[in-house]
Amino acid sequence: MKCPRCLASVLPEQTTCSTCGFSAKILHNYLGNQWVRLERITDVAHCLRLEDTRRAEIVLDDFERSFPQAFFAVYLGALPSNMNVAELGFWLLNQGAFNTHSVSRRNDFGIILVIDPVAKTACFTLGYAVEHCFRQRTLSRMLQNLGSHLRKGAYGAAIEASCLSAGAALKKYARSMQWQPESAPVSDSMSGIGLQPLRSGHRASSRPLSTPP
């Protein structure tokens, strides 16, 4: 993972960034260390129309059906000058109790999109269990696509596109991790483990079914 303040690489077991000294305790001084109840779409800045919210929720529902362990959540709001979108995303992922369809979804599998419409900044914060599924170039592409919608003020479309892109990245990673078994020759010493071939044609030394060209 990366430090939300200076973007230096940080190990999961580290409590303080060795580069800039950032730690969760700094955010606790501003925001507290209590769990907070949040909807999947928290629009403090009132950027979304009711229709936008409903359409986005349908996309989030589809995402959760496709990935039962994971969830995608969004926060839209103007942040104080002493906090950036990455820091808030980090705090939300650690302190947010998101109102998903399944209470068993852990924040380790969460993807949080934070948008500050005033500062015109945004970021994705990924839980420990899913961050390895996203390459840096994938995240950069997602942010570029997000920015193209935000510049038009299309916040609903930005959320939908981001969630769909996150789902596509997870599916791509899942396909790459599928087990591809390699064919192994049948050993003639199966009797050593108490097995006998059904017929001689199943032995590795038998004639192949077809002659290679």
N, C-alpha and C positions, 0 to 999 in steps of 0.2 A: 504494500500500500504506500501512498504518498502522504506527506504532511500536508494538511489542508491550508497551511499558512505559507510555507516556502516551497512546497512541492518536492522536497527531498524525499528519497526513499526511506521508509521506516518499516522495521520488522513488526509483526503483529504483537509480539510480547513486549515491545518498547512502550513505556508510558510517557516518555518525553522525547521530542525530536532533538537529536544531537546537533543539528545544524542551527536551528533558530530558538530552541527551548520551548516550543509550543507544547502544551499538554491539555488534556480534557479539563483539568482543574481551572484553567484560564477561562474556558467557556462556562464552567459551573458558576464562576463569580458573576457572570452576566445573566445567565439563563437558568441557573439552578441545576440540581442533580436529581430532580424528581422525574418520574415517568409522566409523560403528558399524552393525553388521548388526542389522536389526530385522525381526520378522515383521509382517504387516499388522495383527495384533491382538496387542499387547503388554500383558498383564494382570499388572503387577507387584503390584497390590493384591489379586489373587485375588478379583475381584468376579464373575467369570463361571463358570457351570457348564459342563461339557463340552458339554452339549446346546446351551447358549447360543452357545458358540464355533462349533460346527459350523453352526448355523443362520445366524449372522452371516457366516461364511465363504462360504456359498452366495450370500448377497446381494452380498458383495464380488466374487465370481466373475462374477455377472451384470452388475455395474457395469463390470468390466473388459472384458467381452465387448461391452457397449454402447458403451464409450468406450475403444478400444484404446490410446490414448496416455496416458490418465489412470489414477489409482489412488486408492483411499480407504483410509486407515490409521487405527488407533486406539491410543492409549496411555492406560492406566488406572493411576494410581499417586499416592501421597501425595507432595507436593512440599515441599521445605524452605521455611522462612518467607521466605527472601530471593529467591524465584523464584515467578512466577505462571504460570498455564497458557498464556498467550499467549507468554511468553518461551520456555517449553519447546517449544511448537509451532514457533516460529521456528527454534530450534536443530535440532529434528528434521528440519525441511524442508531445512535447509542441510547437515546432517551425517549424516542417516540414509540407509543403504543398505537399502531395503525389499525384502523377499523376495516380489516380485510374480511372476506367471506369466511375464512378459516382462522380461528384464533391460534392455531398451531403453527402458523407461519412465523418463522424466526427472522429477526432483522439481519442475521447473517446472510440471508438470501434476498435482501431488499435492494432495490434500485431507486434512489431518491433523486428527483430532478428539482433543483431550486432555481427560481427565476426572480431576479430583482428588476422590475420594469422601469424603475427610476434610474438606477445606475446602468441599466441595459447590460447586465451580466447574468450568466447562467452557468450551472455546472451539474454534472452527474456524480453522485456519490454511491459507490458500490459496496455491498456487504462482503465480508471476507470470503464467503462461500462461492460468490459469483464473479469476483473481480478478475480471476484468472481466465475467465471466459471471454474477456474483452481485451483485444489488442489496443495499443495506444492509437494506432491509425484508425481503428474502428471508432473509438471515442471521439477522435478529432473530426471524423466524417460526420458523426452524429451531431456534434456541436455546430458544424458548418450548416448542416441541414436545419437544425433548430434555429440558428441565427437568421436564415433566409425567411422563416415564418415570423419570427419576432420583429424583424424590421418592418414587416407589413402590419404589425399589430394583430396577427392571426394567432392568438395564444391557444385557442382550442386545437387548431391544426398542428401547432407546434407540439402539444402534448401527445396527440394521436400519432404523429410521425415518429416522435421519440420512442414511444412505447413499442410501436411496430418494429423500429430499428433494433431495439433491445431484444425483442423476441427473435428477430432474424439472426442476431449474433449468437444467442443461446442455442438456437437450432443448428446453426453452422458448427458450433463447438461440439454439440452432442453428436452430430454425424461424424466428425473427425475422431471422436473417441470410441466409436463402435468397434467391438472386437472383431477382427478378421482372422478366423482360425486358419492355420496353415495345415495342408494335408501332410500326414506323417505316414511313413511306410509301416505296414503291419509286420511285427516281429515274428520270426519263426519259433521263438522261445516262449510263446504264450503259455505253454504247459507249465512253465516255471512259476506262474502265478495262478495256476488252476484253471486255465482256459484252453479250450480246444476249438480249432476252426471248424465251421459247419461243413465246408467242402473245400476241396483243394483250390478251387478257383478264387478263393478269398485270400490266398497267400500272396505275399509280395513277389514271390518268384514265379507266379503263374503268368501265362501269356497275356499281354494286354488285349483289351477288347477291340481296339482298332489299331491299325498300323499307322504310325505318324507319317505325314507326307515327306 
